Amino acid sequence: MLGNSRVVMQDLLDEGAPPERARLIYSGLDCNRFAAGDERSARRQAMRSALGLSDDRIALICVANLFSYKGHADLLNALGLLRNRLTSNVDLLLVGRDAGERAALEAQAARLGLSASVRFLGERGDVPDLLAASDIGVLASHEEGFSNAVLEGMAAGLPMVVSDVGGNAEAVTGGECGHVVPARAPDALALALADLIGDAGRRQTMGEAARRRVAASFSLDACVAAYESLYEELWDRHIEAASRK
């Protein structure tokens, strides 16, 4: 039995999976989909121009369908806590299909005085370019397995602010690639966002570390190698068992 995070592995064991038959293999990402260097700069400028984002705006991005458990309401509350201090030049890009929450989230943004800076972009086929146009990635979920959206943000060179659920903390090394905060905790989320909103150098350092971490530990090549190793091990066991008959 395979799990793609330690939390998922523990769930399998708790459900009675034999430990000797359980294996952790992380999801793999094709990092080549996410531009770096001059190409990233070009994509960034093109997409920011298309979105009407000036160079002085700081773009936060959350790629998650609008389900309540994805924590969008917590994210809006966190920005509401910062509204009078740090978010006058911040835009939040919400990317994902509406699963029934958009109207409530729009009303919440209006109550918090955030309507002008929260953009509901819906489903998009150009997520790598949207990530390139952004400055900080956020995922405030209440539950996860192992989030591809987090890996994609990291591969795009974004510092990530994520809730401590599922495999989020396994992907994002807190204090190095971004910040890991408790779920359902807008206060903690606001503090983590404030740290990055207010420090461009910190955003760059953490974003570079995030990209390196994905390339080293969560690449598609690393995932394929792990599966190949597993299949070779199973084949060796099969041959050994057959030889005993």
Secondary structure, DSSP 8 states (H G I E B T S, - for coil): -EESSHHHHHHHHHTT--GGG-EE----B-GGGS--HHHHHHHHHHHHHHHT--TT-EEEEEE--B-GGG-HHHHHHHHHHHTTTT-TTEEEEEES-BSS-HHHHHHHHHHTT-GGGEEEEES-S-HHHHHHT-SEEEE--S--SS-HHHHHHHHTT--EEEESSTTHHHHS-BTTTEEEE-TT-HHHHHHHHHHHHT-HHHHHHHHHHHHHHHHHHSBHHHHHHHHHHHHHHHHHHHHHHHHT-
